[in-house]
C-alpha cells in the first residue's frame, strides 16, 4: 500500500498544485480533477470546480467504498479515478487533465501513440501510454477499459477527452501529467521530421 500523507497537508497540496496547473494552462475553466488517498478514503476536487480556484476546506471526501461522506459533491469522473486506484494498488493520487496537446492527440484517428523521444517519458510514464475509446464524461461504462489500461502503465490517454495519470504521491502524479503533456507537444512538433526515437536497448536500460 502507498504511504498516505496527512489529510491537511494533502488538502493544501491539492490547492497549490491545482493552482499551478491552472495558471500554466494545463487546465482551463472547470476542466480536470484531482484525487488523493487519505486514511479511510479519498479527497477529490468537487464537481464543476476550477483547479485554479480550489479551497482546502471545500474538497470532497469519499470513504474506502467511494461513497461521498463530506464536503461538496465530488467530480462526476469518480469512476475513472476509482478504476485507476483499483488497477494500481500502489497509487496515492490521480490527476485528470484536458491539457492542450494531449487532448489534441486524443482527437486524432487511431491510437494516440507518443514515440519514446526522451528518457524522461520512459522513466515517468513507461514504454507506452495506452488510449481508451471515447465515453461520455462520467460514464460508468469506461470502467473496464480504464482497469485494463491502468494495469499497463501509470498514464492513459482518453480519446477525444484528455488524460489520466496515477502517481505514488500527489506530486508524482502531477509530474507525470506534466511530462505527458510535454511529450505530446514534442510528438506534434516532431511529426513529419526525421526523428530519432530511443533505441530498444536504451529503453531497456531506463526500465531496468
PyMOL commands that set and color helices and strands:
alter all, ss='L'
color gray80, all
select helices_A, chain A and resi 7-23+78-87+100-106+119-125+140-150+170-190+200-207
alter helices_A, ss='H'
color red, helices_A
select strands_A, chain A and resi 33-38+41-44+60-63+68-70+93-97+130-132+155-158+162-167
alter strands_A, ss='S'
color yellow, strands_A
deselect
rebuild
show_as cartoon
